[in-house]
Amino acid sequence: MVSFEELKLNRQLINATEDLGYTEPSEIQYKAIPQILAGHDLLGIAQTGTGKTAAYLLPILMKAKYAQGADPRALIFAPTRELCIQINENIRELAKYTDLRHTAIYGGTGMKSQIEAISSGIDILVATPGRFMDIYLKGEVKVKQIKTLVLDEADKMMDMGFMPQIRRILEVIPTKRQNLLFSATFPEKIERWSEEFLEFPMRIEVTPQATPVETVRQKLYRVPNLKTKINLLQYLLNDPAFSKVIIFSRTRKNADNIFNFVQRKVDRNTRVIHANKDQNTRINAMDAFKDGEVRILVSTDVAARGIDVSQVSHVINFDVPIVYEDYVHRIGRTGRAKNTGEAITFANKAEEYHIEEIEKIIQMSIPLHDIPAQVEIEKTDFEEKQEIDREIDQIRRRRDPEFKGAFHEKKVIKSDKSRKVEKRKKRR
């Protein structure tokens, strides 16, 4: 069994890990920490919930040692404000016995206090790329002392369109630096992108890409329509075993609708977080969920990247994600730190096509379960059936350009009719 002492961390960091209850490093930690301490560029691929944040923070804190100068020496980028806040909190916990200074900067809140925090002197800066560039262009953050650059959740940064900003940032920070890239998933496009700034990196992949953690039990329900999804959700949430639950939705509108229903029918003390909620509302909701004051949290995928909460009993995918790697991130919110958890997914007929692709990525079949007899299965109304059929047509057309769907045929018939009408008009 490897210990943190064997990783040659100083006593301050070892004491902090002990306070957090870490008795031994995780696989990504004991493989990555020595390589980072040795100065290598590193590409770290590990499932969410396996301790990859500490895998890069501990060596950064070890190398920084103590407060020095006024300008940041380590720069950590994350795609969302929630993840920035979480990383900054992790630094606070791990650096508690040092005098190292750190702060997080992100959008959705005023710049003034963030600029003041930077101006007072910092050693480690956590940031979203957009807010960093805003403050850099104002001349309020100096980059000459940066020795380490970290990109966390690199796959999500690319999906969210941060590549142009990252490229601009790479042009202004020192070229002589250590680069670390961490992610739970690592598709081919990210690998090509990483080649732009990683120099002969050490690649550490502690599990196959996009593999869910073994401590998460997965379930799939084939649910024909929205009303039946609501009925099944209500049935599940009435079970006391669902003690700490995150419900994921694909869109903000759906998240609000789910929240309103759950708050009205199941538990008044439910919260929702998504990009339209202001920063304080999101922080307060997260804190209440962490502290156990709130049992149910409804979230979209973007907001989910900063959710690091222990003892989440269940994750419910009310909608199937269409960015397939997000499935791994979603279900990784439960079963963390060797705890067990359950991830439940609802899929209508169109979403079953996405499940097929997700199963290819996670290299396993998600066990299918029958809808409990107590749950009323509603009839699918005409509009929703049309919407589902249209989505199936689009999916099948993407897979096979020669496919002629029902909606396509209707359009052709209609256009032929209109042509005949036009010809008659011309004859007249």
C-alpha positions as CSV (number, residue, x, y, z in Angstrom):
1,M,0.0,0.0,0.0
2,V,1.5,3.4,-1.1
3,S,1.2,6.2,1.4
4,F,1.4,10.0,1.0
5,E,4.7,10.0,2.8
6,E,6.2,7.7,0.1
7,L,5.2,10.4,-2.5
8,K,7.7,12.7,-0.8
9,L,5.1,15.4,0.2
10,N,6.0,17.7,3.0
11,R,4.6,17.4,6.5
12,Q,2.1,20.3,6.0
13,L,0.4,18.6,3.1
14,I,0.4,15.2,4.7
15,N,-1.3,16.7,7.8
16,A,-3.9,18.3,5.6
17,T,-4.6,15.0,3.8
18,E,-5.0,13.3,7.1
19,D,-7.4,16.0,8.3
20,L,-9.5,15.3,5.2
21,G,-9.5,11.5,6.0
22,Y,-7.3,10.5,3.1
23,T,-5.4,7.4,4.4
24,E,-3.8,6.5,1.0
25,P,-3.5,8.1,-2.4
26,S,-5.8,7.1,-5.2
27,E,-4.4,5.4,-8.3
28,I,-4.3,8.7,-10.3
29,Q,-2.6,10.4,-7.4
30,Y,0.2,7.9,-6.8
31,K,0.9,7.7,-10.5
32,A,0.7,11.4,-11.3
33,I,2.2,13.1,-8.3
34,P,5.8,11.8,-8.8
35,Q,5.7,12.7,-12.5
36,I,4.5,16.3,-11.8
37,L,7.1,16.8,-9.0
38,A,9.7,15.7,-11.5
39,G,8.7,18.5,-13.9
40,H,7.1,16.5,-16.7
41,D,4.2,17.7,-18.8
42,L,1.3,15.4,-18.0
43,L,-1.8,14.1,-19.6
44,G,-4.0,12.6,-16.9
45,I,-7.2,10.6,-17.8
46,A,-9.2,9.4,-14.8
47,Q,-12.8,8.8,-13.9
48,T,-14.6,11.6,-12.2
49,G,-14.6,11.1,-8.4
50,T,-11.1,9.4,-8.3
51,G,-9.2,12.3,-6.8
52,K,-7.7,13.8,-9.9
53,T,-8.0,17.4,-8.5
54,A,-5.7,16.5,-5.6
55,A,-3.4,14.7,-8.1
56,Y,-2.4,18.0,-9.6
57,L,-2.9,20.3,-6.6
58,L,-0.7,18.4,-4.1
59,P,2.5,18.6,-6.3
60,I,1.7,22.3,-7.2
61,L,1.4,23.1,-3.5
62,M,4.6,21.1,-2.8
63,K,6.6,23.0,-5.4
64,A,5.2,26.5,-4.5
65,K,6.0,25.8,-0.7
66,Y,5.3,29.2,0.7
67,A,3.9,32.7,-0.3
68,Q,6.3,34.5,-2.5
69,G,6.1,37.7,-4.5
70,A,2.8,39.3,-5.7
71,D,2.1,37.5,-9.0
72,P,0.6,34.0,-9.6
73,R,3.0,31.1,-10.1
74,A,0.4,28.5,-11.0
75,L,-2.6,29.0,-13.2
76,I,-5.5,26.5,-13.2
77,F,-8.3,26.8,-15.8
78,A,-11.7,25.2,-15.5
79,P,-14.8,25.5,-17.7
80,T,-17.4,26.6,-15.2
81,R,-17.6,28.9,-12.2
82,E,-18.8,26.0,-10.0
83,L,-15.7,24.0,-10.8
84,C,-13.5,27.0,-10.1
85,I,-15.1,27.5,-6.7
86,Q,-14.7,23.8,-6.0
87,I,-11.0,23.7,-6.9
88,N,-10.3,26.9,-4.9
89,E,-12.0,25.2,-1.9
90,N,-9.8,22.1,-2.4
91,I,-6.7,24.3,-2.4
92,R,-7.9,25.9,0.9
93,E,-8.3,22.5,2.5
94,L,-5.0,21.1,1.2
95,A,-2.9,24.3,1.8
96,K,-4.4,25.0,5.3
97,Y,-1.0,24.5,7.0
98,T,0.9,26.8,4.6
99,D,0.8,30.5,3.9
100,L,0.1,30.1,0.2
101,R,-2.4,32.6,-1.3
102,H,-5.0,31.6,-3.8
103,T,-8.2,32.9,-5.3
104,A,-10.8,32.0,-8.0
105,I,-12.0,34.3,-10.7
106,Y,-15.1,33.6,-12.9
107,G,-18.0,35.3,-14.7
108,G,-21.4,36.0,-13.3
109,T,-20.2,38.2,-10.6
110,G,-18.4,41.6,-10.4
111,M,-14.7,42.0,-11.2
112,K,-13.9,44.5,-8.5
113,S,-13.5,42.0,-5.6
114,Q,-11.6,39.6,-7.8
115,I,-9.2,42.2,-9.0
116,E,-8.7,43.3,-5.4
117,A,-7.9,39.7,-4.4
118,I,-5.3,39.4,-7.2
119,S,-3.8,42.8,-6.3
120,S,-3.2,41.8,-2.7
121,G,-0.8,39.1,-3.9
122,I,-1.5,35.4,-4.9
123,D,0.5,32.3,-5.6
124,I,-2.2,30.2,-7.3
125,L,-5.0,31.5,-9.6
126,V,-8.0,29.4,-10.5
127,A,-10.0,30.9,-13.4
128,T,-12.5,30.4,-16.2
129,P,-10.7,31.4,-19.5
130,G,-13.2,34.2,-20.3
131,R,-12.9,36.0,-17.0
132,F,-9.1,35.6,-16.9
133,M,-8.8,37.3,-20.3
134,D,-11.1,40.1,-19.2
135,I,-8.9,40.9,-16.2
136,Y,-5.7,40.3,-18.1
137,L,-6.7,42.8,-20.8
138,K,-7.4,45.4,-18.1
139,G,-3.7,44.9,-17.0
140,E,-4.8,43.7,-13.5
141,V,-3.0,40.3,-13.6
142,K,0.6,39.7,-14.3
143,V,1.7,36.4,-15.9
144,K,5.5,36.5,-16.1
145,Q,5.9,34.3,-13.0
146,I,3.6,31.5,-14.1
147,K,5.5,28.2,-14.0
148,T,2.6,25.7,-14.1
149,L,-0.5,25.7,-16.3
150,V,-3.4,23.3,-15.6
151,L,-6.4,22.6,-17.8
152,D,-9.0,20.7,-15.9
153,E,-12.0,19.2,-17.6
154,A,-10.3,19.8,-21.0
155,D,-13.0,18.0,-22.9
156,K,-15.7,20.3,-21.6
157,M,-13.6,23.4,-22.4
158,M,-13.4,22.3,-26.0
159,D,-17.2,21.5,-26.1
160,M,-17.9,25.0,-24.7
161,G,-15.8,26.7,-27.3
162,F,-12.9,27.9,-25.1
163,M,-10.2,26.9,-27.5
164,P,-9.7,30.3,-29.1
165,Q,-9.4,31.9,-25.6
166,I,-7.0,29.2,-24.5
167,R,-4.8,29.8,-27.6
168,R,-4.7,33.5,-26.8
169,I,-3.7,32.8,-23.3
170,L,-0.9,30.5,-24.4
171,E,0.5,33.3,-26.4
172,V,0.8,35.7,-23.4
173,I,2.0,33.4,-20.6
174,P,5.7,32.2,-20.4
175,T,6.6,29.4,-22.8
176,K,8.9,27.9,-20.3
177,R,6.4,26.2,-18.0
178,Q,5.0,22.9,-17.0
179,N,1.7,21.9,-18.6
180,L,-0.9,19.6,-17.0
181,L,-4.1,18.4,-18.7
182,F,-6.7,16.4,-16.8
183,S,-10.0,15.0,-17.8
184,A,-12.4,12.1,-17.2
185,T,-12.8,11.6,-21.0
186,F,-10.3,12.1,-23.7
187,P,-11.8,12.0,-27.3
188,E,-9.6,12.2,-30.3
189,K,-10.3,15.9,-30.9
190,I,-8.9,16.7,-27.4
191,E,-5.8,14.6,-28.1
192,R,-5.1,16.6,-31.2
193,W,-5.7,19.9,-29.4
194,S,-3.4,18.8,-26.5
195,E,-0.5,18.4,-29.0
196,E,-0.5,22.2,-29.4
197,F,0.9,22.8,-26.0
198,L,2.0,19.6,-24.3
199,E,5.7,18.7,-24.8
200,F,6.4,15.0,-24.7
201,P,3.8,14.5,-22.0
202,M,3.7,11.5,-19.6
203,R,0.3,9.9,-20.3
204,I,-1.4,8.4,-17.3
205,E,-4.7,6.6,-17.9
206,V,-5.8,4.8,-14.8
207,T,-9.0,3.4,-16.4
208,P,-10.2,3.0,-19.9
209,Q,-11.5,6.3,-21.2
210,A,-15.1,7.2,-20.2
211,T,-15.5,4.2,-17.9
212,P,-17.9,4.7,-15.1
213,V,-16.6,4.0,-11.6
214,E,-17.3,0.5,-10.3
215,T,-19.0,1.8,-7.2
216,V,-21.9,3.2,-9.3
217,R,-24.8,0.8,-10.0
218,Q,-26.5,1.8,-13.2
219,K,-30.1,1.3,-14.3
220,L,-32.0,2.1,-17.4
221,Y,-35.8,2.6,-17.8
222,R,-37.5,2.8,-21.2
223,V,-40.1,5.5,-20.6
224,P,-42.4,6.4,-23.4
225,N,-43.1,10.0,-22.7
226,L,-42.6,13.1,-20.5
227,K,-45.7,12.4,-18.3
228,T,-44.6,8.9,-17.5
229,K,-41.1,10.2,-16.7
230,I,-42.7,12.5,-14.2
231,N,-44.7,9.7,-12.7
232,L,-41.6,7.5,-12.4
233,L,-39.6,10.3,-10.9
234,Q,-42.2,10.9,-8.2
235,Y,-42.4,7.2,-7.4
236,L,-38.6,6.9,-7.0
237,L,-38.3,10.1,-4.9
238,N,-40.9,8.9,-2.5
239,D,-38.5,6.1,-1.5
240,P,-36.6,7.1,1.7
241,A,-33.5,5.3,0.3
242,F,-33.2,8.3,-2.1
243,S,-31.5,10.3,0.6
244,K,-29.4,12.7,-1.4
245,V,-30.3,13.0,-5.1
246,I,-29.1,14.9,-8.1
247,I,-31.6,15.1,-11.1
248,F,-30.0,15.9,-14.4
249,S,-31.8,17.7,-17.3
250,R,-30.5,18.4,-20.8
251,T,-32.0,22.0,-20.9
252,R,-32.6,24.9,-18.5
253,K,-36.3,24.9,-19.3
254,N,-36.7,21.2,-18.4
255,A,-34.6,21.8,-15.2
256,D,-37.0,24.5,-14.1
257,N,-40.1,22.4,-15.0
258,I,-38.7,19.4,-13.0
259,F,-37.8,21.6,-10.1
260,N,-41.3,23.1,-10.0
261,F,-42.9,19.7,-10.0
262,V,-40.6,18.1,-7.4
263,Q,-41.0,21.1,-5.1
264,R,-44.8,21.0,-5.4
265,K,-45.4,17.3,-5.2
266,V,-42.4,15.7,-3.4
267,D,-40.2,18.0,-1.3
268,R,-40.6,21.7,-0.8
269,N,-36.9,22.0,0.1
270,T,-35.6,21.3,-3.4
271,R,-33.1,23.5,-5.4
272,V,-32.2,24.0,-9.0
273,I,-29.0,25.3,-10.6
274,H,-28.3,26.2,-14.2
275,A,-26.6,29.0,-16.2
276,N,-29.6,31.3,-15.9
277,K,-29.4,31.4,-12.1
278,D,-27.3,34.2,-10.7
279,Q,-24.0,33.2,-9.0
280,N,-25.2,33.7,-5.4
281,T,-28.2,31.5,-5.9
282,R,-26.1,28.7,-7.4
283,I,-23.5,28.9,-4.6
284,N,-26.2,28.9,-1.9
285,A,-28.0,26.0,-3.5
286,M,-24.7,24.0,-3.7
287,D,-23.8,24.8,-0.1
288,A,-27.3,23.8,1.2
289,F,-27.0,20.5,-0.8
290,K,-23.5,19.8,0.6
291,D,-24.6,20.5,4.1
292,G,-27.6,18.2,3.9
293,E,-30.2,21.0,4.3
294,V,-31.5,20.1,0.8
295,R,-32.2,16.5,-0.3
296,I,-32.9,17.0,-4.0
297,L,-30.9,19.2,-6.5
298,V,-31.9,19.6,-10.1
299,S,-29.1,20.6,-12.5
300,T,-28.0,21.0,-16.1
301,D,-24.7,19.5,-17.4
302,V,-22.8,22.7,-17.5
303,A,-23.6,23.5,-13.8
304,A,-22.8,19.9,-12.8
305,R,-19.0,20.1,-13.4
306,G,-18.4,21.8,-10.0
307,I,-20.5,19.4,-8.0
308,D,-18.2,17.6,-5.6
309,V,-20.5,16.3,-2.9
310,S,-19.9,13.2,-0.8
311,Q,-22.7,10.7,0.0
312,V,-24.9,11.4,-3.0
313,S,-27.1,8.3,-3.0
314,H,-28.6,8.6,-6.4
315,V,-28.2,10.4,-9.7
316,I,-31.2,10.5,-12.0
317,N,-30.8,11.3,-15.7
318,F,-34.3,12.6,-16.5
319,D,-33.0,13.3,-20.0
320,V,-30.3,11.4,-21.8
321,P,-27.3,13.6,-22.6
322,I,-26.5,14.1,-26.2
323,V,-22.9,14.9,-25.5
324,Y,-22.2,11.3,-24.6
325,E,-19.2,11.8,-22.4
326,D,-21.4,13.9,-20.1
327,Y,-23.1,10.6,-19.1
328,V,-19.9,9.6,-17.3
329,H,-19.6,13.0,-15.6
330,R,-23.2,12.9,-14.5
331,I,-23.1,9.5,-12.9
332,G,-19.7,10.2,-11.4
333,R,-21.4,12.6,-9.0
334,T,-22.4,9.5,-7.0
335,G,-20.2,6.6,-5.9
336,R,-17.4,9.0,-5.0
337,A,-14.4,8.4,-2.7
338,K,-15.1,4.6,-2.6
339,N,-18.8,5.1,-1.5
340,T,-21.5,3.3,-3.5
341,G,-24.2,4.9,-5.4
342,E,-26.9,4.4,-8.0
343,A,-27.4,6.1,-11.4
344,I,-30.8,5.8,-13.0
345,T,-31.6,6.9,-16.6
346,F,-34.9,7.5,-18.2
347,A,-35.0,7.1,-22.0
348,N,-37.8,7.6,-24.5
349,K,-37.8,6.0,-27.9
350,A,-35.5,8.6,-29.5
351,E,-33.2,8.7,-26.5
352,E,-32.6,5.0,-26.8
353,Y,-30.4,5.8,-29.9
354,H,-28.2,7.9,-27.7
355,I,-28.0,5.1,-25.1
356,E,-26.6,2.9,-27.8
357,E,-23.8,5.4,-28.4
358,I,-23.2,5.9,-24.6
359,E,-22.8,2.1,-24.2
360,K,-20.1,2.0,-26.9
361,I,-18.2,4.8,-25.0
362,I,-18.5,3.2,-21.6
363,Q,-17.8,-0.2,-23.0
364,M,-20.7,-1.9,-21.2
365,S,-24.5,-2.3,-21.4
366,I,-26.6,-0.4,-19.0
367,P,-28.9,-2.9,-17.2
368,L,-32.5,-2.5,-18.3
369,H,-35.3,-2.5,-15.7
370,D,-39.1,-2.7,-16.0
371,I,-41.1,0.3,-14.9
372,P,-42.6,-0.6,-11.5
373,A,-46.2,-1.7,-11.7
374,Q,-47.2,1.2,-9.3
375,V,-46.2,3.8,-11.9
376,E,-48.9,4.9,-14.3
377,I,-47.8,4.7,-17.9
378,E,-49.4,7.7,-19.7
379,K,-50.5,7.8,-23.3
380,T,-48.1,9.9,-25.5
381,D,-49.8,12.9,-26.9
382,F,-49.7,13.8,-30.6
383,E,-47.2,16.7,-30.3
384,E,-44.7,14.8,-28.2
385,K,-45.0,11.7,-30.6
386,Q,-44.3,14.0,-33.5
387,E,-41.3,15.5,-31.7
388,I,-39.9,12.0,-30.8
389,D,-40.4,10.8,-34.4
390,R,-38.7,13.9,-35.8
391,E,-35.7,13.4,-33.5
392,I,-35.5,9.7,-34.6
393,D,-35.6,10.8,-38.2
394,Q,-32.7,13.3,-37.6
395,I,-30.6,10.7,-35.8
396,R,-31.1,8.1,-38.6
397,R,-30.4,10.6,-41.3
398,R,-27.1,11.6,-39.6
399,R,-26.2,7.9,-39.5
400,D,-27.3,7.2,-43.1
401,P,-27.4,10.2,-45.5
402,E,-29.5,8.1,-47.9
403,F,-32.3,7.5,-45.3
404,K,-35.6,9.1,-46.3
405,G,-37.6,9.7,-43.1
406,A,-41.3,10.2,-42.8
407,F,-41.0,14.0,-42.3
408,H,-38.7,14.2,-45.4
409,E,-41.3,12.4,-47.5
410,K,-44.1,14.7,-46.4
411,K,-42.0,17.7,-47.4
412,V,-41.4,16.2,-50.9
413,I,-45.1,15.5,-51.4
414,K,-46.0,18.9,-50.3
415,S,-43.5,20.5,-52.6
416,D,-44.7,18.4,-55.6
417,K,-48.3,19.6,-54.9
418,S,-47.2,23.2,-54.8
419,R,-45.4,22.8,-58.1
420,K,-48.5,21.4,-59.8
421,V,-50.5,24.3,-58.5
422,E,-48.0,26.8,-59.8
423,K,-48.1,25.1,-63.2
424,R,-51.9,25.4,-63.4
425,K,-51.7,29.1,-62.5
426,K,-49.2,29.7,-65.3
427,R,-51.5,27.9,-67.8
428,R,-54.3,30.2,-66.8
